[in-house]
Amino acid sequence: MTETETTIEETYQLDQQVGFLLRLANQRHAAIFQDHAVGDLTRTQFAAIARLAEHGRCSQNQLGRYAAMDIATIKGVVDRLKQKGLVGTEPSQDDKRRSLISLTPKGEALVEDLHRAGREISRATLAPLTPAEQRSLLKLLGKLA
């Protein structure tokens, strides 16, 4: 066992805890997101539109899986995006109980701005790191996700 491993296991310091550090990083990212927000969208609405742009028309459950949201969350997100005129729903041809969600023309027109903002948000969030550190962090976060 290395000295660092011993310290982490035997001495509890909040500043060295993964959950605390992830929360601080998330708070920083949230503030940066707000500074670059497009169309008054929340982060979950942003993710839903980005996934619809990537995958096209899909069910609400599938969109929730694509955007890593539970059923209740994705329902609220879709409802708010419908109110904003950014997504529409239509009955599935295969299963009339299921609705399919897709971007409206207004939602499609927003996608390029969202992509541009998303790139800037990522750049600003990762700015304190070197390019090699940025690549490492993204790779490590991918392993945790």
Contacts in CASP RR format, 6 or more apart in sequence:
PFRMAT RR
TARGET T0000
AUTHOR 0000-0000-0000
METHOD contacts of the structure
MODEL  1
MTETETTIEETYQLDQQVGFLLRLANQRHAAIFQDHAVGDLTRTQFAAIA
RLAEHGRCSQNQLGRYAAMDIATIKGVVDRLKQKGLVGTEPSQDDKRRSL
ISLTPKGEALVEDLHRAGREISRATLAPLTPAEQRSLLKLLGKLA
1 9 0 8 1.000
7 16 0 8 1.000
8 16 0 8 1.000
14 20 0 8 1.000
15 21 0 8 1.000
25 125 0 8 1.000
28 125 0 8 1.000
29 121 0 8 1.000
29 125 0 8 1.000
30 43 0 8 1.000
32 121 0 8 1.000
32 124 0 8 1.000
32 125 0 8 1.000
33 43 0 8 1.000
33 46 0 8 1.000
33 121 0 8 1.000
35 124 0 8 1.000
36 117 0 8 1.000
36 118 0 8 1.000
36 120 0 8 1.000
36 121 0 8 1.000
36 124 0 8 1.000
37 117 0 8 1.000
38 46 0 8 1.000
38 110 0 8 1.000
38 113 0 8 1.000
38 114 0 8 1.000
38 117 0 8 1.000
39 110 0 8 1.000
39 113 0 8 1.000
41 49 0 8 1.000
41 114 0 8 1.000
42 77 0 8 1.000
42 80 0 8 1.000
44 67 0 8 1.000
44 69 0 8 1.000
44 73 0 8 1.000
44 77 0 8 1.000
45 77 0 8 1.000
45 80 0 8 1.000
45 81 0 8 1.000
45 86 0 8 1.000
46 114 0 8 1.000
46 118 0 8 1.000
47 67 0 8 1.000
47 68 0 8 1.000
47 69 0 8 1.000
48 63 0 8 1.000
48 64 0 8 1.000
48 67 0 8 1.000
48 69 0 8 1.000
48 74 0 8 1.000
48 77 0 8 1.000
48 78 0 8 1.000
48 81 0 8 1.000
48 87 0 8 1.000
49 81 0 8 1.000
49 86 0 8 1.000
49 87 0 8 1.000
49 103 0 8 1.000
49 107 0 8 1.000
49 110 0 8 1.000
49 111 0 8 1.000
49 114 0 8 1.000
50 67 0 8 1.000
50 111 0 8 1.000
50 114 0 8 1.000
50 115 0 8 1.000
51 63 0 8 1.000
51 64 0 8 1.000
51 66 0 8 1.000
51 67 0 8 1.000
52 58 0 8 1.000
52 63 0 8 1.000
52 87 0 8 1.000
52 101 0 8 1.000
52 102 0 8 1.000
52 103 0 8 1.000
53 103 0 8 1.000
53 108 0 8 1.000
53 111 0 8 1.000
53 114 0 8 1.000
54 66 0 8 1.000
55 62 0 8 1.000
55 63 0 8 1.000
55 66 0 8 1.000
56 102 0 8 1.000
56 103 0 8 1.000
57 100 0 8 1.000
57 101 0 8 1.000
57 102 0 8 1.000
58 66 0 8 1.000
58 100 0 8 1.000
58 101 0 8 1.000
59 92 0 8 1.000
59 98 0 8 1.000
59 99 0 8 1.000
59 100 0 8 1.000
59 101 0 8 1.000
60 74 0 8 1.000
60 75 0 8 1.000
60 78 0 8 1.000
60 99 0 8 1.000
60 101 0 8 1.000
61 71 0 8 1.000
61 74 0 8 1.000
63 74 0 8 1.000
63 78 0 8 1.000
63 101 0 8 1.000
64 70 0 8 1.000
64 71 0 8 1.000
64 73 0 8 1.000
64 74 0 8 1.000
67 74 0 8 1.000
67 77 0 8 1.000
69 77 0 8 1.000
78 87 0 8 1.000
78 89 0 8 1.000
78 101 0 8 1.000
81 87 0 8 1.000
82 88 0 8 1.000
82 89 0 8 1.000
85 104 0 8 1.000
85 106 0 8 1.000
85 107 0 8 1.000
86 103 0 8 1.000
86 104 0 8 1.000
86 106 0 8 1.000
86 107 0 8 1.000
86 110 0 8 1.000
87 101 0 8 1.000
87 102 0 8 1.000
87 103 0 8 1.000
87 104 0 8 1.000
87 107 0 8 1.000
88 101 0 8 1.000
88 102 0 8 1.000
88 103 0 8 1.000
88 104 0 8 1.000
89 99 0 8 1.000
89 100 0 8 1.000
89 101 0 8 1.000
89 102 0 8 1.000
90 99 0 8 1.000
90 100 0 8 1.000
90 102 0 8 1.000
91 98 0 8 1.000
91 99 0 8 1.000
91 100 0 8 1.000
92 98 0 8 1.000
92 99 0 8 1.000
92 100 0 8 1.000
103 111 0 8 1.000
126 134 0 8 1.000
126 137 0 8 1.000
129 137 0 8 1.000
END
